[in-house]
Amino acid sequence: MVKENTDSYLIVPLKDPKNNDSYRIRRFHIFIALSILYGGFIFYLSSQSAINVPNESFLFEWSIDYAKNNSIISKVIGVPLLMDIVRYSYGNFDKIAHMFLYLGLGILLHITFRNSGNNTLKKYAPLFAILLGIAYGITDEIHQMYVPGRTPSEADLVADSVGVTLAQIIFWIIILKSFLLRKKGKDPKNLK
């Protein structure tokens, strides 16, 4: 008589089409690695005494021409407001760079937490992404105290926080739009 193996539920196959846990875990580890690499990239940039940026006057002139000639942007936002944004960007190019760098970090952190196996991290991914992003921004500013030619700045920390928060707002808009399309009976994956 052959005895049945009652412990078969303990054996987890490496690849089971019905079980997406291994795929989710791999994806989670990939996003952790990408987040760490991106954080390392920010750390590398913060370690530089001087970073060469493009000629700001070229960017200012290009932005002005683009604002005047692009009717969609000028109609939606309005030329005067757009010109104020361009002038601020011209005068505070480093703050804009901080914001966009941390926007990227905020996107990666959100996706990482969303792919976690922990339900609390999944549910509160935007909050955890903002908290971790701001904490990293604080450590980045502390790190700059020890880099010759660099100084910590509260304005940089604000720009970092805005970037991480803006990433979460973008995700919220995408998720809300997807939810509303599903509610109307349209599958957002099939829209072109």
C-alpha positions as CSV (number, residue, x, y, z in Angstrom):
1,M,0.0,0.0,0.0
2,V,1.4,3.4,-1.0
3,K,1.1,6.1,1.6
4,E,0.0,9.6,0.3
5,N,2.2,12.5,1.0
6,T,0.0,14.8,3.2
7,D,2.8,17.4,3.4
8,S,2.6,18.3,-0.3
9,Y,1.1,21.7,0.5
10,L,4.5,22.7,2.0
11,I,6.2,22.3,-1.4
12,V,6.1,25.5,-3.3
13,P,6.7,25.1,-7.1
14,L,9.2,27.5,-8.6
15,K,6.8,28.4,-11.4
16,D,3.1,27.8,-11.0
17,P,0.8,29.6,-13.5
18,K,-1.9,29.8,-10.8
19,N,0.4,31.2,-8.2
20,N,1.7,34.7,-9.0
21,D,3.5,35.1,-5.7
22,S,6.9,34.2,-7.1
23,Y,6.4,36.7,-9.9
24,R,5.3,39.4,-7.4
25,I,8.3,38.7,-5.1
26,R,10.7,39.0,-8.1
27,R,9.1,42.2,-9.2
28,F,9.3,43.6,-5.6
29,H,13.0,42.7,-5.4
30,I,13.6,44.4,-8.8
31,F,11.9,47.6,-7.7
32,I,13.8,47.6,-4.4
33,A,17.1,47.3,-6.4
34,L,16.0,50.1,-8.8
35,S,15.0,52.3,-5.8
36,I,18.4,51.7,-4.2
37,L,20.3,52.4,-7.4
38,Y,18.3,55.6,-8.0
39,G,19.0,56.7,-4.4
40,G,22.7,55.9,-5.1
41,F,22.5,58.1,-8.2
42,I,21.1,61.0,-6.1
43,F,23.9,60.4,-3.5
44,Y,26.5,60.5,-6.3
45,L,25.1,63.8,-7.6
46,S,25.1,65.2,-4.1
47,S,28.8,64.2,-3.7
48,Q,29.9,66.4,-6.6
49,S,31.4,69.7,-5.6
50,A,30.1,71.3,-8.8
51,I,27.7,69.9,-11.4
52,N,27.8,71.3,-14.9
53,V,24.3,72.3,-15.9
54,P,23.1,73.4,-19.4
55,N,23.4,77.0,-20.3
56,E,20.5,78.6,-18.4
57,S,20.0,81.5,-20.8
58,F,19.5,78.9,-23.7
59,L,16.9,77.1,-21.5
60,F,15.2,80.4,-20.7
61,E,15.0,81.5,-24.3
62,W,13.8,78.1,-25.4
63,S,11.1,78.0,-22.7
64,I,9.8,81.5,-23.6
65,D,9.6,80.6,-27.3
66,Y,7.9,77.3,-26.5
67,A,5.4,79.0,-24.2
68,K,4.5,81.6,-26.9
69,N,4.2,79.1,-29.7
70,N,2.5,76.1,-28.1
71,S,-1.1,77.1,-28.1
72,I,-2.3,74.1,-26.0
73,I,-0.2,75.0,-23.0
74,S,-0.8,78.7,-23.3
75,K,-4.6,78.2,-23.5
76,V,-4.8,75.7,-20.6
77,I,-2.4,77.4,-18.2
78,G,-2.4,80.9,-19.6
79,V,0.7,82.7,-20.9
80,P,1.2,85.0,-17.9
81,L,1.2,82.1,-15.4
82,L,3.4,80.1,-17.7
83,M,5.9,83.0,-18.0
84,D,6.0,83.2,-14.2
85,I,6.8,79.5,-14.0
86,V,9.5,79.8,-16.6
87,R,11.1,82.9,-14.8
88,Y,11.0,81.0,-11.5
89,S,12.6,78.0,-13.1
90,Y,15.3,80.1,-14.7
91,G,16.2,81.7,-11.3
92,N,16.0,78.4,-9.4
93,F,17.2,75.8,-11.8
94,D,18.8,73.7,-9.0
95,K,15.4,73.5,-7.1
96,I,13.7,72.3,-10.3
97,A,16.4,69.7,-10.7
98,H,15.9,68.6,-7.1
99,M,12.1,68.4,-7.6
100,F,12.4,66.2,-10.8
101,L,15.1,63.9,-9.2
102,Y,12.8,63.3,-6.2
103,L,9.8,62.9,-8.4
104,G,11.6,59.9,-10.0
105,L,12.4,58.6,-6.5
106,G,8.8,59.0,-5.5
107,I,7.6,57.0,-8.5
108,L,10.0,54.2,-7.8
109,L,9.2,54.1,-4.0
110,H,5.5,54.0,-4.7
111,I,5.8,51.1,-7.2
112,T,8.1,49.3,-4.7
113,F,5.7,49.6,-1.8
114,R,2.7,48.7,-4.1
115,N,4.5,45.5,-5.1
116,S,5.3,44.5,-1.5
117,G,3.9,41.4,0.1
118,N,2.9,43.4,3.1
119,N,-0.7,44.6,3.0
120,T,0.0,47.7,5.1
121,L,2.8,48.8,2.7
122,K,0.5,48.2,-0.3
123,K,-2.4,50.1,1.2
124,Y,-0.4,53.1,2.3
125,A,2.2,53.1,-0.5
126,P,1.8,56.9,-1.1
127,L,2.3,57.8,2.6
128,F,5.3,55.5,3.0
129,A,6.8,56.8,-0.3
130,I,6.4,60.4,0.9
131,L,7.9,59.6,4.3
132,L,10.8,57.6,3.0
133,G,11.5,60.1,0.2
134,I,11.5,63.1,2.7
135,A,13.7,61.1,5.1
136,Y,16.1,60.4,2.2
137,G,16.1,64.1,1.3
138,I,17.0,65.0,4.9
139,T,19.9,62.6,4.9
140,D,20.9,64.0,1.5
141,E,21.1,67.5,2.9
142,I,23.1,66.3,5.9
143,H,25.4,64.5,3.5
144,Q,26.0,67.8,1.7
145,M,27.4,69.4,4.9
146,Y,30.5,67.3,4.4
147,V,30.9,67.8,0.7
148,P,33.3,70.7,-0.2
149,G,31.6,73.4,-2.1
150,R,28.1,72.2,-1.1
151,T,25.8,73.4,1.6
152,P,22.6,72.0,3.0
153,S,19.5,74.0,2.1
154,E,16.0,74.0,3.5
155,A,14.8,75.1,0.0
156,D,16.4,72.0,-1.5
157,L,14.5,69.8,1.1
158,V,11.3,71.6,0.2
159,A,11.9,70.9,-3.5
160,D,12.7,67.2,-2.7
161,S,9.5,66.9,-0.7
162,V,7.4,68.5,-3.5
163,G,8.9,66.1,-6.0
164,V,8.1,63.0,-3.9
165,T,4.6,64.3,-3.1
166,L,4.0,65.2,-6.8
167,A,4.8,61.7,-7.8
168,Q,2.1,60.4,-5.4
169,I,-0.4,62.9,-6.7
170,I,0.3,61.7,-10.2
171,F,-0.3,58.1,-9.1
172,W,-3.5,59.1,-7.4
173,I,-4.8,60.8,-10.5
174,I,-3.9,57.8,-12.6
175,I,-5.6,55.4,-10.2
176,L,-8.7,57.6,-9.9
177,K,-9.0,57.9,-13.6
178,S,-8.7,54.1,-14.0
179,F,-11.3,53.6,-11.3
180,L,-13.7,56.0,-13.0
181,L,-13.2,54.4,-16.4
182,R,-13.9,50.9,-14.9
183,K,-17.0,52.3,-13.2
184,K,-18.3,53.5,-16.6
185,G,-17.7,50.0,-18.0
186,K,-14.6,50.9,-20.0
187,D,-11.5,48.9,-19.5
188,P,-8.6,51.4,-19.2
189,K,-6.2,48.7,-20.6
190,N,-8.1,48.6,-23.9
191,L,-8.2,52.4,-24.4
192,K,-6.0,53.8,-27.1
